[in-house]
């Protein structure tokens, strides 16, 4: 139908049903974007994976067995965002480098998927997070 619309939501299970392409934002910055299938199975940004870990699974056994990612710290003010990567104050992988450098949204291994992170989540970590 050549139709494009922007749908903003925090419920990623809804996004999965209506979107062809997904962009995850944090403090007004795009952290990751990809097609729907890649988003669900190969998310690389730590924030994206934290959001996905909060989506309930319909299988009670898988829901009990999986690891949740709980972000630490307070959400910074959008009026006064942190220097460097805006996610670094809450990121479990952040280093001093992240505090002073801004990551560029770029492909990192998966065609059509872009992530703005110096230390994206690898396949072995992803397997531990989602079942």
N, C-alpha and C positions, 0 to 999 in steps of 0.2 A: 504494500500500500504506500510505500515511500513516506512513511510516517515516522517522525522522530519526536520524542518527548523526554523531559527530564523528570524523574521520579525520585524524590528525596525521602529516605526512610532510615530508621535504625533497626528495623526488623529484617534481617538478612534472609530469612526463610521466604518472605514475601518477594524480596528482590529476585531471588532465585526463580520464582514462578513467572515474573513479568518482564525481566530484562534480558536483552541479548548481550549487552556490554555493561560492565560494572566499574565504577570508580569509587574508591574509598578515600574519604577526606578526613583530615585531622587539623583543626584550627585553620580551616580554609585552604589548606594545601592538599593536593592530590598525593596520596601516599602510594597507591597502586591502582592500576587499571588493566582490565583484561576482558575476555569474553566470559560468559557465565560458567561454562564448564571448567575452564582453567581456574577461575576464581574459587570454585568449590574444592577442587582437588590439588591445586598447586600454588595456593596463596603463599607469597614470600615475605611480605612485610609483617613484622611482629604485631603491629596494631590490627591488621586484617585478621591474623590468626587468633588474636584475643577476641575479636568480635565473633568470628566463626565458632570459637569454643563456647560461646554463650548461647548459641542456637540449640534448643532442645532436640535430641534425636528421638525418633518414634520408637526405636527398639530399646526397651528398658535395660537390657543387659549391656548393650553398648553405651548407653547413657551413663550407667553406674561405673563402667570400666574406664572411660576416657578421662584424659587429663584436662582440667580447666585452666585457663590462663587468667589470673587475676592481676590487673595492673596496679602497681603501687603508686602512691603520691597523689597530689592534687592536680586537677586539670588547670593548666596555665591560663591566664587571661588572654582572650583574643585581641584585646586592646593593647597588650604589652607581651607579645609572644616571645618565647625564649630565642636566644641566638642559635645559630647553626641549625641543626635538624630540630624542627618544632616538637617532635615526639621524644627527644632525648631525656627529658626529666622523668618520663614514665616507662622508658624502654628498658627491658631487662638485658639487652645486648649493647647498650650505649657505652661509649668510651669517651675519653677527653676529646678525641678527634671529632666526634659527633657534636660536641658543644660549640665548636667554632667553624664547622664546615656544613654547607647546605648540600644534601644529596640531590642529584639530578634524576628525574624520572627517565629511566632507560630500560631497554630489554636486558635481562640477565638470565639467559639460558632457555627460556620458554618463548618461542616465537609468538608475537602478538600480545605478550604480557609485558607491562612496564612496571617497575618498582623504584621508589625513591628511598633507598636504604643502602648504607655502607656494609651492613652485615645481614643480608636477607636470610630467612629461615631455609635451611637445607632440607633435602628429602628425608634424611634420617630423623630430623626433629619433627617434620610434618607427620611422619608415620606414628610418632609417639603422641602427638596432639589429637589427631582424629583417627577413628577406627573405621 
